[in-house]
Amino acid sequence: MSKTIANLTLPVVVQEIEKVLGIYTDHPYQKAFSISELRQKLIVYVLSRTSNNYAVIEEGESIINQNVTCCLEQHS
């Protein structure tokens, strides 16, 4: 089976950004980051300033099966 390297931090960062932006529903931040390009830049900005965790994923295995709670604990 083939293996790939998966960034375990990315889903956590995306989830946290979604949660924070959800708080600002009527705020200009919500409108600005609804633009895909700006949202991607925000994700890249956050990822470049955090330590990232990676795992080797076997073909057919989901990243959801990996333990991503380590990422949350490190950045809390």
Distance bins in CASP14 RR format, pairs under 12 A and 6 or more apart:
PFRMAT RR
TARGET T0000
AUTHOR 0000-0000-0000
RMODE 2
METHOD distances of the structure
MODEL  1
1 56 0 0 0 0 0 1 0 0 0 0 0
1 57 0 0 0 0 0 1 0 0 0 0 0
1 58 1 0 1 0 0 0 0 0 0 0 0
1 59 1 0 1 0 0 0 0 0 0 0 0
1 60 1 0 0 1 0 0 0 0 0 0 0
1 61 0 0 0 0 1 0 0 0 0 0 0
2 56 0 0 0 0 0 1 0 0 0 0 0
2 57 0 0 0 0 1 0 0 0 0 0 0
2 58 1 0 0 1 0 0 0 0 0 0 0
2 59 1 0 1 0 0 0 0 0 0 0 0
2 60 0 0 0 0 1 0 0 0 0 0 0
2 61 0 0 0 0 0 1 0 0 0 0 0
3 54 0 0 0 0 0 1 0 0 0 0 0
3 55 0 0 0 0 1 0 0 0 0 0 0
3 56 1 0 1 0 0 0 0 0 0 0 0
3 57 1 0 0 1 0 0 0 0 0 0 0
3 58 1 0 1 0 0 0 0 0 0 0 0
3 59 1 0 0 1 0 0 0 0 0 0 0
3 60 0 0 0 0 0 1 0 0 0 0 0
3 61 0 0 0 0 1 0 0 0 0 0 0
4 54 0 0 0 0 0 1 0 0 0 0 0
4 55 0 0 0 0 1 0 0 0 0 0 0
4 56 1 0 0 1 0 0 0 0 0 0 0
4 57 1 0 1 0 0 0 0 0 0 0 0
4 58 0 0 0 0 1 0 0 0 0 0 0
4 59 1 0 0 1 0 0 0 0 0 0 0
4 60 0 0 0 0 1 0 0 0 0 0 0
4 61 0 0 0 0 1 0 0 0 0 0 0
4 62 0 0 0 0 0 1 0 0 0 0 0
4 63 0 0 0 0 1 0 0 0 0 0 0
5 52 0 0 0 0 0 1 0 0 0 0 0
5 53 0 0 0 0 0 1 0 0 0 0 0
5 54 1 0 1 0 0 0 0 0 0 0 0
5 55 1 0 0 1 0 0 0 0 0 0 0
5 56 1 0 0 1 0 0 0 0 0 0 0
5 57 1 0 0 1 0 0 0 0 0 0 0
5 58 0 0 0 0 0 1 0 0 0 0 0
5 63 0 0 0 0 0 1 0 0 0 0 0
5 66 0 0 0 0 0 1 0 0 0 0 0
6 52 0 0 0 0 0 1 0 0 0 0 0
6 53 0 0 0 0 1 0 0 0 0 0 0
6 54 1 0 0 1 0 0 0 0 0 0 0
6 55 1 0 1 0 0 0 0 0 0 0 0
6 56 1 0 0 1 0 0 0 0 0 0 0
6 57 1 0 1 0 0 0 0 0 0 0 0
6 58 0 0 0 0 0 1 0 0 0 0 0
6 59 0 0 0 0 0 1 0 0 0 0 0
6 60 0 0 0 0 0 1 0 0 0 0 0
6 61 0 0 0 0 1 0 0 0 0 0 0
6 62 0 0 0 0 1 0 0 0 0 0 0
6 63 1 0 1 0 0 0 0 0 0 0 0
6 64 0 0 0 0 0 1 0 0 0 0 0
6 65 0 0 0 0 0 1 0 0 0 0 0
6 66 1 0 0 1 0 0 0 0 0 0 0
6 68 0 0 0 0 0 1 0 0 0 0 0
7 13 0 0 0 0 1 0 0 0 0 0 0
7 14 0 0 0 0 0 1 0 0 0 0 0
7 43 0 0 0 0 0 1 0 0 0 0 0
7 44 0 0 0 0 0 1 0 0 0 0 0
7 47 1 0 0 1 0 0 0 0 0 0 0
7 50 0 0 0 0 0 1 0 0 0 0 0
7 51 0 0 0 0 0 1 0 0 0 0 0
7 52 1 0 1 0 0 0 0 0 0 0 0
7 53 1 0 0 1 0 0 0 0 0 0 0
7 54 1 0 1 0 0 0 0 0 0 0 0
7 55 0 0 0 0 1 0 0 0 0 0 0
7 56 0 0 0 0 0 1 0 0 0 0 0
7 57 0 0 0 0 0 1 0 0 0 0 0
7 63 0 0 0 0 1 0 0 0 0 0 0
7 66 0 0 0 0 0 1 0 0 0 0 0
7 68 0 0 0 0 0 1 0 0 0 0 0
7 71 0 0 0 0 1 0 0 0 0 0 0
8 14 0 0 0 0 0 1 0 0 0 0 0
8 15 0 0 0 0 0 1 0 0 0 0 0
8 47 0 0 0 0 0 1 0 0 0 0 0
8 50 0 0 0 0 0 1 0 0 0 0 0
8 51 0 0 0 0 0 1 0 0 0 0 0
8 52 1 0 0 1 0 0 0 0 0 0 0
8 53 1 0 1 0 0 0 0 0 0 0 0
8 54 1 0 0 1 0 0 0 0 0 0 0
8 55 1 0 1 0 0 0 0 0 0 0 0
8 56 0 0 0 0 0 1 0 0 0 0 0
8 57 0 0 0 0 1 0 0 0 0 0 0
8 62 0 0 0 0 0 1 0 0 0 0 0
8 63 1 0 0 1 0 0 0 0 0 0 0
8 64 0 0 0 0 0 1 0 0 0 0 0
8 65 0 0 0 0 0 1 0 0 0 0 0
8 66 1 0 1 0 0 0 0 0 0 0 0
8 67 1 0 0 1 0 0 0 0 0 0 0
8 68 1 0 1 0 0 0 0 0 0 0 0
8 69 0 0 0 0 1 0 0 0 0 0 0
8 70 1 0 0 1 0 0 0 0 0 0 0
8 71 1 0 1 0 0 0 0 0 0 0 0
8 72 0 0 0 0 0 1 0 0 0 0 0
8 74 0 0 0 0 0 1 0 0 0 0 0
8 75 0 0 0 0 0 1 0 0 0 0 0
9 15 0 0 0 0 0 1 0 0 0 0 0
9 16 0 0 0 0 0 1 0 0 0 0 0
9 43 0 0 0 0 0 1 0 0 0 0 0
9 46 0 0 0 0 1 0 0 0 0 0 0
9 47 1 0 0 1 0 0 0 0 0 0 0
9 48 0 0 0 0 0 1 0 0 0 0 0
9 49 0 0 0 0 0 1 0 0 0 0 0
9 50 1 0 0 1 0 0 0 0 0 0 0
9 51 1 0 0 1 0 0 0 0 0 0 0
9 52 1 0 1 0 0 0 0 0 0 0 0
9 53 1 0 1 0 0 0 0 0 0 0 0
9 54 0 0 0 0 1 0 0 0 0 0 0
9 55 0 0 0 0 0 1 0 0 0 0 0
9 63 0 0 0 0 0 1 0 0 0 0 0
9 66 0 0 0 0 0 1 0 0 0 0 0
9 68 1 0 0 1 0 0 0 0 0 0 0
9 69 0 0 0 0 0 1 0 0 0 0 0
9 70 0 0 0 0 1 0 0 0 0 0 0
9 71 1 0 1 0 0 0 0 0 0 0 0
9 72 0 0 0 0 1 0 0 0 0 0 0
9 74 0 0 0 0 1 0 0 0 0 0 0
9 75 0 0 0 0 1 0 0 0 0 0 0
10 16 0 0 0 0 0 1 0 0 0 0 0
10 17 0 0 0 0 0 1 0 0 0 0 0
10 40 0 0 0 0 0 1 0 0 0 0 0
10 43 1 0 0 1 0 0 0 0 0 0 0
10 44 0 0 0 0 0 1 0 0 0 0 0
10 46 0 0 0 0 1 0 0 0 0 0 0
10 47 1 0 0 1 0 0 0 0 0 0 0
10 48 0 0 0 0 0 1 0 0 0 0 0
10 50 0 0 0 0 0 1 0 0 0 0 0
10 52 1 0 0 1 0 0 0 0 0 0 0
10 53 0 0 0 0 1 0 0 0 0 0 0
10 54 0 0 0 0 1 0 0 0 0 0 0
10 55 0 0 0 0 0 1 0 0 0 0 0
10 63 0 0 0 0 1 0 0 0 0 0 0
10 66 0 0 0 0 0 1 0 0 0 0 0
10 68 0 0 0 0 1 0 0 0 0 0 0
10 71 0 0 0 0 1 0 0 0 0 0 0
11 17 0 0 0 0 0 1 0 0 0 0 0
11 18 0 0 0 0 0 1 0 0 0 0 0
11 43 0 0 0 0 0 1 0 0 0 0 0
11 47 0 0 0 0 0 1 0 0 0 0 0
11 52 0 0 0 0 0 1 0 0 0 0 0
11 53 0 0 0 0 0 1 0 0 0 0 0
11 55 0 0 0 0 0 1 0 0 0 0 0
11 62 0 0 0 0 0 1 0 0 0 0 0
11 63 1 0 0 1 0 0 0 0 0 0 0
11 64 0 0 0 0 1 0 0 0 0 0 0
11 66 0 0 0 0 1 0 0 0 0 0 0
11 68 1 0 0 1 0 0 0 0 0 0 0
11 69 0 0 0 0 0 1 0 0 0 0 0
11 71 0 0 0 0 1 0 0 0 0 0 0
11 72 0 0 0 0 0 1 0 0 0 0 0
12 18 0 0 0 0 0 1 0 0 0 0 0
12 19 0 0 0 0 0 1 0 0 0 0 0
12 43 0 0 0 0 0 1 0 0 0 0 0
12 46 0 0 0 0 1 0 0 0 0 0 0
12 47 0 0 0 0 0 1 0 0 0 0 0
12 50 0 0 0 0 1 0 0 0 0 0 0
12 51 0 0 0 0 0 1 0 0 0 0 0
12 52 0 0 0 0 1 0 0 0 0 0 0
12 53 0 0 0 0 1 0 0 0 0 0 0
12 63 0 0 0 0 0 1 0 0 0 0 0
12 64 0 0 0 0 0 1 0 0 0 0 0
12 66 0 0 0 0 0 1 0 0 0 0 0
12 67 0 0 0 0 0 1 0 0 0 0 0
12 68 1 0 1 0 0 0 0 0 0 0 0
12 69 0 0 0 0 1 0 0 0 0 0 0
12 70 0 0 0 0 1 0 0 0 0 0 0
12 71 1 0 1 0 0 0 0 0 0 0 0
12 72 1 0 1 0 0 0 0 0 0 0 0
12 73 0 0 0 0 0 1 0 0 0 0 0
12 74 0 0 0 0 1 0 0 0 0 0 0
12 75 1 0 0 1 0 0 0 0 0 0 0
12 76 0 0 0 0 0 1 0 0 0 0 0
13 19 0 0 0 0 0 1 0 0 0 0 0
13 20 0 0 0 0 0 1 0 0 0 0 0
13 39 0 0 0 0 0 1 0 0 0 0 0
13 40 0 0 0 0 0 1 0 0 0 0 0
13 42 0 0 0 0 1 0 0 0 0 0 0
13 43 1 0 0 1 0 0 0 0 0 0 0
13 44 0 0 0 0 1 0 0 0 0 0 0
13 45 0 0 0 0 1 0 0 0 0 0 0
13 46 1 0 1 0 0 0 0 0 0 0 0
13 47 1 0 1 0 0 0 0 0 0 0 0
13 48 0 0 0 0 0 1 0 0 0 0 0
13 49 0 0 0 0 0 1 0 0 0 0 0
13 50 1 0 0 1 0 0 0 0 0 0 0
13 51 0 0 0 0 0 1 0 0 0 0 0
13 52 0 0 0 0 1 0 0 0 0 0 0
13 53 0 0 0 0 0 1 0 0 0 0 0
13 68 0 0 0 0 0 1 0 0 0 0 0
13 71 0 0 0 0 1 0 0 0 0 0 0
13 72 0 0 0 0 0 1 0 0 0 0 0
13 75 0 0 0 0 1 0 0 0 0 0 0
14 20 0 0 0 0 0 1 0 0 0 0 0
14 21 0 0 0 0 0 1 0 0 0 0 0
14 33 0 0 0 0 0 1 0 0 0 0 0
14 39 0 0 0 0 1 0 0 0 0 0 0
14 40 0 0 0 0 0 1 0 0 0 0 0
14 42 0 0 0 0 1 0 0 0 0 0 0
14 43 1 0 0 1 0 0 0 0 0 0 0
14 44 0 0 0 0 0 1 0 0 0 0 0
14 46 0 0 0 0 1 0 0 0 0 0 0
14 47 0 0 0 0 1 0 0 0 0 0 0
14 63 0 0 0 0 0 1 0 0 0 0 0
14 68 0 0 0 0 0 1 0 0 0 0 0
14 71 0 0 0 0 0 1 0 0 0 0 0
15 21 0 0 0 0 0 1 0 0 0 0 0
15 22 0 0 0 0 0 1 0 0 0 0 0
15 43 0 0 0 0 0 1 0 0 0 0 0
15 46 0 0 0 0 0 1 0 0 0 0 0
15 64 0 0 0 0 0 1 0 0 0 0 0
15 68 0 0 0 0 1 0 0 0 0 0 0
15 71 0 0 0 0 0 1 0 0 0 0 0
15 72 0 0 0 0 1 0 0 0 0 0 0
15 75 0 0 0 0 0 1 0 0 0 0 0
16 22 0 0 0 0 0 1 0 0 0 0 0
16 23 0 0 0 0 0 1 0 0 0 0 0
16 42 0 0 0 0 0 1 0 0 0 0 0
16 43 0 0 0 0 0 1 0 0 0 0 0
16 46 0 0 0 0 1 0 0 0 0 0 0
16 47 0 0 0 0 0 1 0 0 0 0 0
16 50 0 0 0 0 0 1 0 0 0 0 0
16 68 0 0 0 0 0 1 0 0 0 0 0
16 71 0 0 0 0 1 0 0 0 0 0 0
16 72 0 0 0 0 1 0 0 0 0 0 0
16 75 0 0 0 0 1 0 0 0 0 0 0
16 76 0 0 0 0 0 1 0 0 0 0 0
17 23 0 0 0 0 0 1 0 0 0 0 0
17 24 0 0 0 0 0 1 0 0 0 0 0
17 29 0 0 0 0 0 1 0 0 0 0 0
17 30 0 0 0 0 0 1 0 0 0 0 0
17 33 1 0 0 1 0 0 0 0 0 0 0
17 34 0 0 0 0 0 1 0 0 0 0 0
17 38 0 0 0 0 0 1 0 0 0 0 0
17 39 1 0 0 1 0 0 0 0 0 0 0
17 40 0 0 0 0 0 1 0 0 0 0 0
17 41 0 0 0 0 0 1 0 0 0 0 0
17 42 1 0 0 1 0 0 0 0 0 0 0
17 43 1 0 0 1 0 0 0 0 0 0 0
17 44 0 0 0 0 0 1 0 0 0 0 0
17 45 0 0 0 0 0 1 0 0 0 0 0
17 46 1 0 0 1 0 0 0 0 0 0 0
17 47 0 0 0 0 0 1 0 0 0 0 0
17 50 0 0 0 0 0 1 0 0 0 0 0
18 24 0 0 0 0 0 1 0 0 0 0 0
18 30 0 0 0 0 0 1 0 0 0 0 0
18 33 0 0 0 0 1 0 0 0 0 0 0
18 34 0 0 0 0 0 1 0 0 0 0 0
18 39 0 0 0 0 1 0 0 0 0 0 0
18 42 0 0 0 0 0 1 0 0 0 0 0
18 43 0 0 0 0 0 1 0 0 0 0 0
19 72 0 0 0 0 0 1 0 0 0 0 0
20 27 0 0 0 0 0 1 0 0 0 0 0
20 29 0 0 0 0 1 0 0 0 0 0 0
20 30 0 0 0 0 0 1 0 0 0 0 0
20 33 0 0 0 0 1 0 0 0 0 0 0
20 39 0 0 0 0 0 1 0 0 0 0 0
20 42 0 0 0 0 0 1 0 0 0 0 0
20 46 0 0 0 0 0 1 0 0 0 0 0
21 27 0 0 0 0 1 0 0 0 0 0 0
21 28 0 0 0 0 0 1 0 0 0 0 0
21 29 1 0 0 1 0 0 0 0 0 0 0
21 30 1 0 1 0 0 0 0 0 0 0 0
21 31 0 0 0 0 0 1 0 0 0 0 0
21 32 0 0 0 0 1 0 0 0 0 0 0
21 33 1 0 1 0 0 0 0 0 0 0 0
21 34 0 0 0 0 1 0 0 0 0 0 0
21 35 0 0 0 0 0 1 0 0 0 0 0
21 38 0 0 0 0 0 1 0 0 0 0 0
21 39 0 0 0 0 1 0 0 0 0 0 0
21 42 0 0 0 0 1 0 0 0 0 0 0
21 43 0 0 0 0 0 1 0 0 0 0 0
22 29 0 0 0 0 1 0 0 0 0 0 0
22 30 1 0 0 1 0 0 0 0 0 0 0
22 33 0 0 0 0 1 0 0 0 0 0 0
22 34 0 0 0 0 0 1 0 0 0 0 0
23 29 0 0 0 0 1 0 0 0 0 0 0
23 30 0 0 0 0 1 0 0 0 0 0 0
24 30 1 0 1 0 0 0 0 0 0 0 0
24 31 0 0 0 0 1 0 0 0 0 0 0
24 32 0 0 0 0 1 0 0 0 0 0 0
24 33 0 0 0 0 1 0 0 0 0 0 0
24 34 0 0 0 0 0 1 0 0 0 0 0
25 31 0 0 0 0 1 0 0 0 0 0 0
25 33 0 0 0 0 0 1 0 0 0 0 0
25 34 0 0 0 0 0 1 0 0 0 0 0
27 33 0 0 0 0 1 0 0 0 0 0 0
27 34 0 0 0 0 0 1 0 0 0 0 0
28 34 0 0 0 0 0 1 0 0 0 0 0
28 35 0 0 0 0 0 1 0 0 0 0 0
28 38 0 0 0 0 0 1 0 0 0 0 0
29 35 0 0 0 0 0 1 0 0 0 0 0
29 38 0 0 0 0 1 0 0 0 0 0 0
29 39 0 0 0 0 0 1 0 0 0 0 0
29 42 0 0 0 0 1 0 0 0 0 0 0
30 38 0 0 0 0 0 1 0 0 0 0 0
30 39 0 0 0 0 0 1 0 0 0 0 0
31 38 0 0 0 0 1 0 0 0 0 0 0
31 39 0 0 0 0 0 1 0 0 0 0 0
32 38 1 0 1 0 0 0 0 0 0 0 0
32 39 0 0 0 0 1 0 0 0 0 0 0
32 41 0 0 0 0 0 1 0 0 0 0 0
32 42 0 0 0 0 1 0 0 0 0 0 0
33 39 1 0 1 0 0 0 0 0 0 0 0
33 40 0 0 0 0 1 0 0 0 0 0 0
33 41 0 0 0 0 1 0 0 0 0 0 0
33 42 1 0 0 1 0 0 0 0 0 0 0
33 43 0 0 0 0 1 0 0 0 0 0 0
33 45 0 0 0 0 0 1 0 0 0 0 0
33 46 0 0 0 0 0 1 0 0 0 0 0
34 42 0 0 0 0 0 1 0 0 0 0 0
35 41 0 0 0 0 1 0 0 0 0 0 0
35 42 0 0 0 0 0 1 0 0 0 0 0
36 42 0 0 0 0 0 1 0 0 0 0 0
36 43 0 0 0 0 0 1 0 0 0 0 0
37 43 0 0 0 0 0 1 0 0 0 0 0
37 44 0 0 0 0 0 1 0 0 0 0 0
38 44 0 0 0 0 0 1 0 0 0 0 0
38 45 0 0 0 0 0 1 0 0 0 0 0
39 45 0 0 0 0 0 1 0 0 0 0 0
39 46 0 0 0 0 0 1 0 0 0 0 0
40 46 0 0 0 0 0 1 0 0 0 0 0
40 47 0 0 0 0 0 1 0 0 0 0 0
41 47 0 0 0 0 0 1 0 0 0 0 0
41 48 0 0 0 0 0 1 0 0 0 0 0
42 48 0 0 0 0 0 1 0 0 0 0 0
42 49 0 0 0 0 0 1 0 0 0 0 0
43 49 0 0 0 0 0 1 0 0 0 0 0
43 50 0 0 0 0 0 1 0 0 0 0 0
43 52 0 0 0 0 0 1 0 0 0 0 0
44 50 0 0 0 0 0 1 0 0 0 0 0
44 52 0 0 0 0 0 1 0 0 0 0 0
46 52 0 0 0 0 0 1 0 0 0 0 0
46 71 0 0 0 0 0 1 0 0 0 0 0
46 75 0 0 0 0 1 0 0 0 0 0 0
47 53 0 0 0 0 0 1 0 0 0 0 0
47 54 0 0 0 0 0 1 0 0 0 0 0
47 71 0 0 0 0 0 1 0 0 0 0 0
47 75 0 0 0 0 0 1 0 0 0 0 0
49 75 0 0 0 0 0 1 0 0 0 0 0
50 71 0 0 0 0 1 0 0 0 0 0 0
50 72 0 0 0 0 0 1 0 0 0 0 0
50 74 0 0 0 0 1 0 0 0 0 0 0
50 75 1 0 0 1 0 0 0 0 0 0 0
50 76 0 0 0 0 0 1 0 0 0 0 0
51 70 0 0 0 0 0 1 0 0 0 0 0
51 71 0 0 0 0 1 0 0 0 0 0 0
51 73 0 0 0 0 0 1 0 0 0 0 0
51 74 1 0 0 1 0 0 0 0 0 0 0
51 75 0 0 0 0 1 0 0 0 0 0 0
52 68 0 0 0 0 0 1 0 0 0 0 0
52 70 0 0 0 0 0 1 0 0 0 0 0
52 71 0 0 0 0 1 0 0 0 0 0 0
52 74 0 0 0 0 0 1 0 0 0 0 0
52 75 0 0 0 0 0 1 0 0 0 0 0
53 63 0 0 0 0 0 1 0 0 0 0 0
53 66 0 0 0 0 1 0 0 0 0 0 0
53 67 0 0 0 0 1 0 0 0 0 0 0
53 68 1 0 0 1 0 0 0 0 0 0 0
53 69 0 0 0 0 0 1 0 0 0 0 0
53 70 1 0 0 1 0 0 0 0 0 0 0
53 71 1 0 1 0 0 0 0 0 0 0 0
53 72 0 0 0 0 0 1 0 0 0 0 0
53 73 0 0 0 0 0 1 0 0 0 0 0
53 74 1 0 0 1 0 0 0 0 0 0 0
53 75 0 0 0 0 0 1 0 0 0 0 0
54 63 0 0 0 0 0 1 0 0 0 0 0
54 66 0 0 0 0 1 0 0 0 0 0 0
54 68 0 0 0 0 0 1 0 0 0 0 0
54 70 0 0 0 0 0 1 0 0 0 0 0
54 71 0 0 0 0 0 1 0 0 0 0 0
55 61 0 0 0 0 1 0 0 0 0 0 0
55 62 0 0 0 0 0 1 0 0 0 0 0
55 63 1 0 0 1 0 0 0 0 0 0 0
55 64 0 0 0 0 0 1 0 0 0 0 0
55 65 0 0 0 0 1 0 0 0 0 0 0
55 66 1 0 1 0 0 0 0 0 0 0 0
55 67 0 0 0 0 1 0 0 0 0 0 0
55 68 0 0 0 0 1 0 0 0 0 0 0
55 70 0 0 0 0 0 1 0 0 0 0 0
55 71 0 0 0 0 0 1 0 0 0 0 0
56 63 0 0 0 0 0 1 0 0 0 0 0
56 66 0 0 0 0 1 0 0 0 0 0 0
57 63 1 0 0 1 0 0 0 0 0 0 0
57 64 0 0 0 0 0 1 0 0 0 0 0
57 65 0 0 0 0 1 0 0 0 0 0 0
57 66 1 0 0 1 0 0 0 0 0 0 0
58 65 0 0 0 0 1 0 0 0 0 0 0
58 66 0 0 0 0 0 1 0 0 0 0 0
62 68 0 0 0 0 0 1 0 0 0 0 0
63 71 0 0 0 0 0 1 0 0 0 0 0
67 73 0 0 0 0 0 1 0 0 0 0 0
68 74 0 0 0 0 0 1 0 0 0 0 0
68 75 0 0 0 0 0 1 0 0 0 0 0
69 75 0 0 0 0 0 1 0 0 0 0 0
69 76 0 0 0 0 0 1 0 0 0 0 0
70 76 0 0 0 0 0 1 0 0 0 0 0
END
